[in-house]
Amino acid sequence: MESKSHVQEIKSYLERGGSFTKLEGIRLFCYLNIGDAVHVLRNKHKMDIETEMVLRNGKRVALYSLKKQNQIQ
């Protein structure tokens, strides 16, 4: 079950143009269940969250961000 305050904090961060990987999200929000929060935001809040695979420290990781309005097709 998601924590509403964590989900709201992550939602606000994304709406301000922020992006984060799972590890960055854990550090930023002090919340271990980042994947659940992203799922809730995508499904219950109907947010268009984009997942991009990026290299960080030589490893491929998912970077979460809110899709820009002009990118929606």
C-alpha positions in Angstrom: 0.0 0.0 0.0 1.4 3.4 -1.0 1.9 6.2 1.4 -0.2 9.2 0.2 2.3 11.7 1.4 5.2 10.0 -0.5 3.1 9.6 -3.6 2.1 13.3 -3.4 5.7 14.4 -2.9 6.8 12.4 -5.9 3.9 13.7 -8.0 4.8 17.3 -7.2 8.5 16.6 -7.9 7.7 15.2 -11.4 5.2 18.1 -12.1 8.0 20.6 -11.4 10.1 18.9 -14.2 12.1 16.6 -12.0 13.4 13.1 -12.9 15.0 10.3 -10.9 16.2 6.7 -11.0 15.1 4.3 -8.4 18.2 4.8 -6.2 17.9 8.6 -6.6 14.2 8.4 -5.7 15.0 6.4 -2.5 17.5 9.1 -1.5 15.3 12.1 -2.5 12.0 10.8 -0.9 13.3 8.4 1.8 10.9 5.9 0.4 11.9 2.4 -0.6 8.9 1.5 -2.7 9.5 3.9 -5.6 8.2 1.4 -8.2 4.8 1.2 -6.4 4.6 5.0 -6.2 5.3 5.3 -10.0 2.6 2.6 -10.6 0.1 4.5 -8.5 0.8 7.7 -10.3 0.5 6.1 -13.7 -2.7 4.3 -13.0 -4.7 6.1 -10.3 -3.5 9.6 -11.0 -3.3 9.1 -14.8 0.1 10.7 -15.1 2.1 10.1 -18.3 5.4 9.0 -16.7 8.1 8.1 -19.1 10.8 5.5 -18.4 14.0 6.0 -20.2 17.0 3.6 -19.9 20.1 5.6 -19.1 23.7 4.8 -18.1 24.7 5.7 -14.6 28.1 4.6 -13.2 28.4 2.2 -16.1 25.0 0.5 -15.4 21.8 0.8 -17.3 19.0 2.0 -15.0 15.5 3.4 -15.5 15.0 7.2 -15.3 11.5 8.3 -14.5 10.2 11.7 -15.7 6.9 13.2 -16.6 6.4 13.2 -20.4 6.3 16.7 -21.8 3.0 17.9 -23.3 4.6 18.4 -26.8 5.9 14.8 -26.7 2.5 13.2 -26.3 1.4 11.7 -29.6 
